[in-house]
Amino acid sequence: MTSNTQADSFFGVDLDLVNVGIEVRVNDIPIYEDIKAGQLTVELPCPDSIVDGYNSLTVLAKPPKRGKEILENYEAGAYVNARIFRQDNDGEKQYLAEIDLRLDSAGELAPIEESTLSERTPELVRLGNKVTSFTAFAKIKSPFPSWAWQAGKKIEHNQESFDSLMQAYREVYVALEEKDQARLKTLYTKRAEEIAIAYNLDGVDAGHKKISTGKDALNPSLKLLDFLDKNKLHLQVIGNKRLARAVTISGNQPIAYIQENPRLLHIHKFMFYKNEKNQWVMIR
């Protein structure tokens, strides 16, 4: 099922679910998270997570949050369907891997074998409390060059990594606080470069425009919140140990803006890798 190389290929995940708390990952890179109960049908872009060779699509599913309460059990009719696709030249979607989880007689989400599409043996992991991780695989001939993080150093999950990563977040925060557009452009450059490649944009400036580099800092209707207390955060190593981020239990990150009328929280979400000089570089 290997597909051909085309520079303008688009990759994404079609997600359909009812009353399931969810995290979706492509190659161990989170592309969507939501723990609230409800019904959702959405297309999730993921071209910047695609690599050459075997790619993994993982769904981490758990009983959702309804109001302020996290349910102990799934409600009747709960399900998840996730399909990673490729679309070339605005043509029809080619589905490369599919995960279909439905409730079994024990009230657990279980894969429907006849609906599973995977080029390698899929992986099911029961994590307790009715939390299920299921991974399917697709072999893809990527139209993209190797991403910078693929050659990054493997990240140790320890206090030293966490402390140095927080310094990298702090550097971004100070640049936002000072509205230093030149510094922000430098800090976001590698991210903008790869976004431009992933979305077939015309160079790094177009990449900066797509990710809105520095725009929140100049928006008078937004207020930069205090840098989040590190005691509320933990280190999360992802991307098969090549990427990292600092998050709270609920998935928030250290940098956020607040908007009034209507009151909305703008969370700035980042992922970093370590380059050959052992420096943290923002990449997502």
ZALUM-181214 format. One record per residue (C-alpha): residue number from 1; residue in one letter; y, z, x. Coordinates in Angstrom, 1 decimal, always signed. Example, Ala and Ser with C-alpha at 12.3 -4.5 7.8 and 13.67 -1.06 7.14 Angstrom:
2
lumlo 1&fivo A&yy -4.5&zz +7.8&xx +12.3
lumlo 2&fivo S&yy -1.1&zz +7.1&xx +13.7
END
This chain:
284
lumlo 1&fivo M&yy +0.0&zz +0.0&xx +0.0
lumlo 2&fivo T&yy +2.3&zz -0.4&xx +3.0
lumlo 3&fivo S&yy +5.5&zz -2.1&xx +2.0
lumlo 4&fivo N&yy +7.6&zz -4.6&xx +3.9
lumlo 5&fivo T&yy +10.7&zz -3.9&xx +5.9
lumlo 6&fivo Q&yy +14.0&zz -4.7&xx +4.3
lumlo 7&fivo A&yy +17.4&zz -3.3&xx +5.4
lumlo 8&fivo D&yy +18.7&zz -2.8&xx +1.9
lumlo 9&fivo S&yy +15.7&zz -1.0&xx +0.5
lumlo 10&fivo F&yy +16.4&zz +2.1&xx -1.7
lumlo 11&fivo F&yy +14.1&zz +5.1&xx -1.9
lumlo 12&fivo G&yy +14.0&zz +7.8&xx -4.4
lumlo 13&fivo V&yy +11.9&zz +10.2&xx -6.6
lumlo 14&fivo D&yy +11.7&zz +9.9&xx -10.3
lumlo 15&fivo L&yy +11.3&zz +13.4&xx -11.7
lumlo 16&fivo D&yy +10.3&zz +14.4&xx -15.2
lumlo 17&fivo L&yy +9.6&zz +18.0&xx -16.2
lumlo 18&fivo V&yy +9.6&zz +20.5&xx -19.0
lumlo 19&fivo N&yy +10.1&zz +24.3&xx -18.5
lumlo 20&fivo V&yy +9.1&zz +24.5&xx -14.8
lumlo 21&fivo G&yy +11.0&zz +26.0&xx -11.9
lumlo 22&fivo I&yy +10.9&zz +23.3&xx -9.3
lumlo 23&fivo E&yy +11.6&zz +22.3&xx -5.7
lumlo 24&fivo V&yy +11.0&zz +18.7&xx -4.6
lumlo 25&fivo R&yy +10.6&zz +17.8&xx -0.9
lumlo 26&fivo V&yy +10.1&zz +14.6&xx +0.9
lumlo 27&fivo N&yy +8.7&zz +15.0&xx +4.4
lumlo 28&fivo D&yy +9.3&zz +18.8&xx +4.0
lumlo 29&fivo I&yy +13.0&zz +18.1&xx +3.3
lumlo 30&fivo P&yy +14.3&zz +19.6&xx +0.1
lumlo 31&fivo I&yy +15.9&zz +17.0&xx -2.1
lumlo 32&fivo Y&yy +16.1&zz +19.0&xx -5.4
lumlo 33&fivo E&yy +15.8&zz +22.6&xx -6.5
lumlo 34&fivo D&yy +16.2&zz +24.2&xx -10.0
lumlo 35&fivo I&yy +14.5&zz +27.4&xx -11.3
lumlo 36&fivo K&yy +15.9&zz +27.3&xx -14.8
lumlo 37&fivo A&yy +13.8&zz +26.5&xx -17.9
lumlo 38&fivo G&yy +14.6&zz +23.2&xx -19.7
lumlo 39&fivo Q&yy +13.8&zz +19.6&xx -19.9
lumlo 40&fivo L&yy +14.8&zz +17.1&xx -17.2
lumlo 41&fivo T&yy +14.4&zz +13.4&xx -16.4
lumlo 42&fivo V&yy +16.3&zz +12.3&xx -13.3
lumlo 43&fivo E&yy +16.2&zz +9.9&xx -10.3
lumlo 44&fivo L&yy +16.7&zz +11.7&xx -7.0
lumlo 45&fivo P&yy +17.8&zz +9.6&xx -4.0
lumlo 46&fivo C&yy +16.0&zz +10.2&xx -0.7
lumlo 47&fivo P&yy +16.4&zz +7.2&xx +1.7
lumlo 48&fivo D&yy +17.7&zz +9.6&xx +4.4
lumlo 49&fivo S&yy +14.4&zz +11.5&xx +4.3
lumlo 50&fivo I&yy +12.1&zz +8.5&xx +4.7
lumlo 51&fivo V&yy +10.2&zz +8.0&xx +8.0
lumlo 52&fivo D&yy +8.0&zz +5.3&xx +9.4
lumlo 53&fivo G&yy +4.3&zz +6.0&xx +8.7
lumlo 54&fivo Y&yy +2.9&zz +8.6&xx +6.4
lumlo 55&fivo N&yy +5.5&zz +10.3&xx +4.1
lumlo 56&fivo S&yy +4.8&zz +13.4&xx +2.1
lumlo 57&fivo L&yy +6.0&zz +14.1&xx -1.5
lumlo 58&fivo T&yy +5.7&zz +17.8&xx -2.3
lumlo 59&fivo V&yy +6.4&zz +19.6&xx -5.6
lumlo 60&fivo L&yy +6.6&zz +23.4&xx -5.5
lumlo 61&fivo A&yy +6.3&zz +24.6&xx -9.1
lumlo 62&fivo K&yy +6.6&zz +28.0&xx -10.6
lumlo 63&fivo P&yy +7.4&zz +29.7&xx -13.9
lumlo 64&fivo P&yy +11.1&zz +29.2&xx -14.6
lumlo 65&fivo K&yy +14.0&zz +31.4&xx -15.3
lumlo 66&fivo R&yy +15.1&zz +31.7&xx -18.9
lumlo 67&fivo G&yy +18.5&zz +33.3&xx -19.1
lumlo 68&fivo K&yy +18.3&zz +36.2&xx -16.6
lumlo 69&fivo E&yy +14.6&zz +36.6&xx -16.9
lumlo 70&fivo I&yy +12.0&zz +34.9&xx -14.6
lumlo 71&fivo L&yy +9.0&zz +34.2&xx -16.8
lumlo 72&fivo E&yy +5.6&zz +35.4&xx -15.7
lumlo 73&fivo N&yy +3.8&zz +32.6&xx -17.5
lumlo 74&fivo Y&yy +4.4&zz +29.0&xx -18.3
lumlo 75&fivo E&yy +5.2&zz +28.1&xx -21.9
lumlo 76&fivo A&yy +3.0&zz +25.7&xx -23.8
lumlo 77&fivo G&yy +3.8&zz +22.1&xx -22.9
lumlo 78&fivo A&yy +5.1&zz +22.8&xx -19.4
lumlo 79&fivo Y&yy +4.5&zz +19.9&xx -17.0
lumlo 80&fivo V&yy +5.8&zz +18.1&xx -13.9
lumlo 81&fivo N&yy +5.6&zz +14.5&xx -13.0
lumlo 82&fivo A&yy +7.2&zz +13.2&xx -9.7
lumlo 83&fivo R&yy +6.9&zz +9.7&xx -8.2
lumlo 84&fivo I&yy +8.3&zz +8.4&xx -5.0
lumlo 85&fivo F&yy +9.5&zz +4.8&xx -5.2
lumlo 86&fivo R&yy +10.9&zz +2.0&xx -3.2
lumlo 87&fivo Q&yy +13.2&zz -0.6&xx -4.7
lumlo 88&fivo D&yy +14.1&zz -3.7&xx -2.7
lumlo 89&fivo N&yy +17.1&zz -6.0&xx -3.6
lumlo 90&fivo D&yy +17.6&zz -4.3&xx -6.9
lumlo 91&fivo G&yy +14.1&zz -5.4&xx -8.0
lumlo 92&fivo E&yy +11.5&zz -3.4&xx -9.8
lumlo 93&fivo K&yy +10.5&zz +0.0&xx -8.5
lumlo 94&fivo Q&yy +7.3&zz +0.1&xx -6.5
lumlo 95&fivo Y&yy +5.7&zz +3.5&xx -6.9
lumlo 96&fivo L&yy +4.2&zz +4.8&xx -3.6
lumlo 97&fivo A&yy +2.9&zz +8.3&xx -4.5
lumlo 98&fivo E&yy +2.7&zz +10.2&xx -7.7
lumlo 99&fivo I&yy +2.2&zz +13.9&xx -8.6
lumlo 100&fivo D&yy +1.3&zz +14.9&xx -12.2
lumlo 101&fivo L&yy +0.9&zz +18.6&xx -12.9
lumlo 102&fivo R&yy -0.2&zz +19.9&xx -16.3
lumlo 103&fivo L&yy -1.3&zz +23.3&xx -17.7
lumlo 104&fivo D&yy -5.0&zz +24.1&xx -17.4
lumlo 105&fivo S&yy -7.1&zz +26.5&xx -19.4
lumlo 106&fivo A&yy -6.0&zz +29.4&xx -17.0
lumlo 107&fivo G&yy -2.3&zz +28.7&xx -17.6
lumlo 108&fivo E&yy -1.9&zz +27.3&xx -14.1
lumlo 109&fivo L&yy -0.3&zz +24.0&xx -13.3
lumlo 110&fivo A&yy -3.0&zz +21.7&xx -12.0
lumlo 111&fivo P&yy -3.0&zz +18.1&xx -10.8
lumlo 112&fivo I&yy -4.3&zz +15.4&xx -13.2
lumlo 113&fivo E&yy -6.7&zz +13.5&xx -10.8
lumlo 114&fivo E&yy -6.5&zz +10.1&xx -12.6
lumlo 115&fivo S&yy -2.6&zz +10.2&xx -12.5
lumlo 116&fivo T&yy -2.4&zz +11.2&xx -8.8
lumlo 117&fivo L&yy -1.4&zz +8.4&xx -6.4
lumlo 118&fivo S&yy -1.8&zz +9.3&xx -2.7
lumlo 119&fivo E&yy -2.8&zz +7.3&xx +0.4
lumlo 120&fivo R&yy -4.3&zz +10.4&xx +2.0
lumlo 121&fivo T&yy -6.2&zz +13.3&xx +0.5
lumlo 122&fivo P&yy -3.6&zz +15.3&xx -1.5
lumlo 123&fivo E&yy -3.1&zz +18.9&xx -0.8
lumlo 124&fivo L&yy -3.1&zz +21.7&xx -3.4
lumlo 125&fivo V&yy -2.0&zz +25.2&xx -2.4
lumlo 126&fivo R&yy -2.0&zz +28.2&xx -4.8
lumlo 127&fivo L&yy +0.7&zz +30.7&xx -3.7
lumlo 128&fivo G&yy +0.1&zz +33.4&xx -6.2
lumlo 129&fivo N&yy +2.0&zz +34.4&xx -9.4
lumlo 130&fivo K&yy +1.2&zz +30.9&xx -10.8
lumlo 131&fivo V&yy +3.2&zz +29.2&xx -8.0
lumlo 132&fivo T&yy +1.7&zz +25.9&xx -7.0
lumlo 133&fivo S&yy +2.4&zz +23.5&xx -4.2
lumlo 134&fivo F&yy +1.0&zz +20.0&xx -4.4
lumlo 135&fivo T&yy +1.6&zz +17.2&xx -1.9
lumlo 136&fivo A&yy +0.8&zz +13.5&xx -2.1
lumlo 137&fivo F&yy +1.2&zz +10.9&xx +0.6
lumlo 138&fivo A&yy +2.6&zz +7.4&xx +0.9
lumlo 139&fivo K&yy +2.4&zz +5.1&xx +3.9
lumlo 140&fivo I&yy +5.7&zz +3.3&xx +4.4
lumlo 141&fivo K&yy +6.9&zz +0.8&xx +6.9
lumlo 142&fivo S&yy +10.5&zz +2.2&xx +7.1
lumlo 143&fivo P&yy +13.4&zz -0.2&xx +7.2
lumlo 144&fivo F&yy +15.4&zz +2.5&xx +9.0
lumlo 145&fivo P&yy +15.6&zz +3.5&xx +12.6
lumlo 146&fivo S&yy +14.2&zz +6.9&xx +13.6
lumlo 147&fivo W&yy +16.5&zz +9.6&xx +12.4
lumlo 148&fivo A&yy +18.2&zz +11.8&xx +15.0
lumlo 149&fivo W&yy +16.4&zz +15.0&xx +13.7
lumlo 150&fivo Q&yy +13.0&zz +13.4&xx +14.3
lumlo 151&fivo A&yy +13.6&zz +13.7&xx +18.1
lumlo 152&fivo G&yy +15.1&zz +17.1&xx +17.7
lumlo 153&fivo K&yy +13.6&zz +20.2&xx +19.3
lumlo 154&fivo K&yy +11.1&zz +22.2&xx +17.3
lumlo 155&fivo I&yy +12.9&zz +25.2&xx +15.8
lumlo 156&fivo E&yy +11.7&zz +28.7&xx +16.3
lumlo 157&fivo H&yy +11.8&zz +30.9&xx +13.2
lumlo 158&fivo N&yy +13.4&zz +34.0&xx +14.8
lumlo 159&fivo Q&yy +16.6&zz +36.0&xx +15.0
lumlo 160&fivo E&yy +18.0&zz +34.0&xx +17.9
lumlo 161&fivo S&yy +17.7&zz +30.8&xx +15.9
lumlo 162&fivo F&yy +19.3&zz +32.4&xx +12.8
lumlo 163&fivo D&yy +22.2&zz +33.9&xx +14.8
lumlo 164&fivo S&yy +23.0&zz +30.7&xx +16.6
lumlo 165&fivo L&yy +22.7&zz +28.7&xx +13.4
lumlo 166&fivo M&yy +25.2&zz +31.0&xx +11.7
lumlo 167&fivo Q&yy +27.7&zz +30.3&xx +14.5
lumlo 168&fivo A&yy +27.3&zz +26.5&xx +13.7
lumlo 169&fivo Y&yy +28.0&zz +27.3&xx +10.0
lumlo 170&fivo R&yy +31.0&zz +29.4&xx +11.0
lumlo 171&fivo E&yy +32.5&zz +26.5&xx +13.1
lumlo 172&fivo V&yy +32.4&zz +24.3&xx +10.0
lumlo 173&fivo Y&yy +33.9&zz +27.1&xx +7.9
lumlo 174&fivo V&yy +36.8&zz +27.5&xx +10.3
lumlo 175&fivo A&yy +37.6&zz +23.8&xx +10.3
lumlo 176&fivo L&yy +37.6&zz +23.8&xx +6.5
lumlo 177&fivo E&yy +39.7&zz +27.0&xx +6.4
lumlo 178&fivo E&yy +42.3&zz +25.4&xx +8.8
lumlo 179&fivo K&yy +42.1&zz +22.0&xx +7.0
lumlo 180&fivo D&yy +41.4&zz +20.4&xx +10.3
lumlo 181&fivo Q&yy +40.5&zz +16.9&xx +9.3
lumlo 182&fivo A&yy +40.0&zz +15.6&xx +12.8
lumlo 183&fivo R&yy +37.6&zz +18.5&xx +13.6
lumlo 184&fivo L&yy +35.8&zz +18.0&xx +10.4
lumlo 185&fivo K&yy +35.3&zz +14.3&xx +11.0
lumlo 186&fivo T&yy +33.8&zz +15.2&xx +14.4
lumlo 187&fivo L&yy +31.4&zz +17.8&xx +12.9
lumlo 188&fivo Y&yy +30.3&zz +15.5&xx +10.1
lumlo 189&fivo T&yy +30.0&zz +12.4&xx +12.3
lumlo 190&fivo K&yy +26.2&zz +12.3&xx +12.9
lumlo 191&fivo R&yy +25.6&zz +13.1&xx +9.2
lumlo 192&fivo A&yy +28.0&zz +10.2&xx +8.2
lumlo 193&fivo E&yy +26.3&zz +7.8&xx +10.6
lumlo 194&fivo E&yy +22.9&zz +8.4&xx +9.2
lumlo 195&fivo I&yy +24.1&zz +8.4&xx +5.6
lumlo 196&fivo A&yy +25.7&zz +5.0&xx +6.2
lumlo 197&fivo I&yy +22.3&zz +3.7&xx +7.5
lumlo 198&fivo A&yy +20.3&zz +5.2&xx +4.7
lumlo 199&fivo Y&yy +22.5&zz +3.7&xx +2.0
lumlo 200&fivo N&yy +23.3&zz +0.4&xx +3.7
lumlo 201&fivo L&yy +27.0&zz +1.2&xx +4.0
lumlo 202&fivo D&yy +29.4&zz -0.6&xx +6.3
lumlo 203&fivo G&yy +29.7&zz +1.9&xx +9.2
lumlo 204&fivo V&yy +30.4&zz +5.5&xx +9.9
lumlo 205&fivo D&yy +33.8&zz +5.5&xx +8.0
lumlo 206&fivo A&yy +32.0&zz +4.5&xx +4.8
lumlo 207&fivo G&yy +29.5&zz +7.3&xx +5.5
lumlo 208&fivo H&yy +32.3&zz +9.8&xx +5.7
lumlo 209&fivo K&yy +33.7&zz +8.4&xx +2.4
lumlo 210&fivo K&yy +30.3&zz +8.8&xx +0.7
lumlo 211&fivo I&yy +29.9&zz +12.4&xx +1.7
lumlo 212&fivo S&yy +33.6&zz +13.2&xx +1.1
lumlo 213&fivo T&yy +34.3&zz +14.6&xx +4.5
lumlo 214&fivo G&yy +37.1&zz +17.1&xx +4.4
lumlo 215&fivo K&yy +38.2&zz +16.3&xx +0.9
lumlo 216&fivo D&yy +37.6&zz +19.8&xx -0.6
lumlo 217&fivo A&yy +39.8&zz +21.3&xx +2.1
lumlo 218&fivo L&yy +42.7&zz +19.2&xx +0.8
lumlo 219&fivo N&yy +42.1&zz +19.8&xx -2.9
lumlo 220&fivo P&yy +44.7&zz +22.3&xx -4.2
lumlo 221&fivo S&yy +42.5&zz +23.1&xx -7.2
lumlo 222&fivo L&yy +39.8&zz +24.5&xx -5.0
lumlo 223&fivo K&yy +39.7&zz +27.9&xx -3.2
lumlo 224&fivo L&yy +37.6&zz +28.5&xx -0.1
lumlo 225&fivo L&yy +35.5&zz +31.6&xx -0.7
lumlo 226&fivo D&yy +34.9&zz +34.1&xx +2.1
lumlo 227&fivo F&yy +32.1&zz +33.2&xx +4.5
lumlo 228&fivo L&yy +28.9&zz +34.6&xx +3.0
lumlo 229&fivo D&yy +27.6&zz +37.9&xx +4.5
lumlo 230&fivo K&yy +24.7&zz +37.0&xx +6.8
lumlo 231&fivo N&yy +22.8&zz +40.0&xx +5.4
lumlo 232&fivo K&yy +22.4&zz +38.0&xx +2.2
lumlo 233&fivo L&yy +21.0&zz +35.0&xx +3.9
lumlo 234&fivo H&yy +17.7&zz +34.1&xx +5.6
lumlo 235&fivo L&yy +16.7&zz +31.3&xx +8.0
lumlo 236&fivo Q&yy +14.7&zz +28.5&xx +6.4
lumlo 237&fivo V&yy +13.0&zz +26.1&xx +8.8
lumlo 238&fivo I&yy +12.1&zz +22.8&xx +7.1
lumlo 239&fivo G&yy +11.5&zz +19.1&xx +8.0
lumlo 240&fivo N&yy +8.3&zz +20.0&xx +9.8
lumlo 241&fivo K&yy +10.2&zz +22.4&xx +12.0
lumlo 242&fivo R&yy +12.9&zz +19.9&xx +13.0
lumlo 243&fivo L&yy +15.6&zz +21.1&xx +10.5
lumlo 244&fivo A&yy +17.0&zz +24.4&xx +9.5
lumlo 245&fivo R&yy +19.5&zz +26.0&xx +7.1
lumlo 246&fivo A&yy +20.7&zz +29.4&xx +6.0
lumlo 247&fivo V&yy +20.2&zz +30.2&xx +2.3
lumlo 248&fivo T&yy +20.1&zz +33.1&xx -0.1
lumlo 249&fivo I&yy +17.1&zz +33.9&xx -2.3
lumlo 250&fivo S&yy +18.8&zz +31.8&xx -5.1
lumlo 251&fivo G&yy +19.4&zz +28.9&xx -2.7
lumlo 252&fivo N&yy +23.1&zz +29.4&xx -2.0
lumlo 253&fivo Q&yy +24.6&zz +28.7&xx +1.5
lumlo 254&fivo P&yy +27.3&zz +30.4&xx +3.5
lumlo 255&fivo I&yy +30.2&zz +28.0&xx +2.5
lumlo 256&fivo A&yy +31.5&zz +27.5&xx -1.0
lumlo 257&fivo Y&yy +34.6&zz +26.7&xx -2.9
lumlo 258&fivo I&yy +35.6&zz +28.0&xx -6.4
lumlo 259&fivo Q&yy +37.3&zz +25.8&xx -9.0
lumlo 260&fivo E&yy +39.2&zz +27.3&xx -11.9
lumlo 261&fivo N&yy +39.5&zz +25.8&xx -15.4
lumlo 262&fivo P&yy +36.7&zz +25.1&xx -15.8
lumlo 263&fivo R&yy +35.2&zz +27.7&xx -13.4
lumlo 264&fivo L&yy +32.8&zz +25.9&xx -11.1
lumlo 265&fivo L&yy +31.2&zz +26.8&xx -7.8
lumlo 266&fivo H&yy +31.1&zz +24.0&xx -5.2
lumlo 267&fivo I&yy +28.4&zz +24.9&xx -2.7
lumlo 268&fivo H&yy +28.5&zz +23.0&xx +0.6
lumlo 269&fivo K&yy +24.9&zz +22.4&xx +1.5
lumlo 270&fivo F&yy +23.9&zz +21.6&xx +5.1
lumlo 271&fivo M&yy +20.9&zz +21.0&xx +7.3
lumlo 272&fivo F&yy +21.0&zz +21.2&xx +11.1
lumlo 273&fivo Y&yy +18.8&zz +20.0&xx +13.9
lumlo 274&fivo K&yy +18.8&zz +21.0&xx +17.6
lumlo 275&fivo N&yy +19.5&zz +18.2&xx +20.0
lumlo 276&fivo E&yy +18.3&zz +17.8&xx +23.6
lumlo 277&fivo K&yy +21.0&zz +20.2&xx +24.8
lumlo 278&fivo N&yy +19.8&zz +22.9&xx +22.4
lumlo 279&fivo Q&yy +22.9&zz +22.5&xx +20.3
lumlo 280&fivo W&yy +22.9&zz +22.7&xx +16.5
lumlo 281&fivo V&yy +24.1&zz +19.4&xx +14.9
lumlo 282&fivo M&yy +24.8&zz +19.0&xx +11.2
lumlo 283&fivo I&yy +22.6&zz +16.1&xx +10.0
lumlo 284&fivo R&yy +22.3&zz +16.5&xx +6.2
END
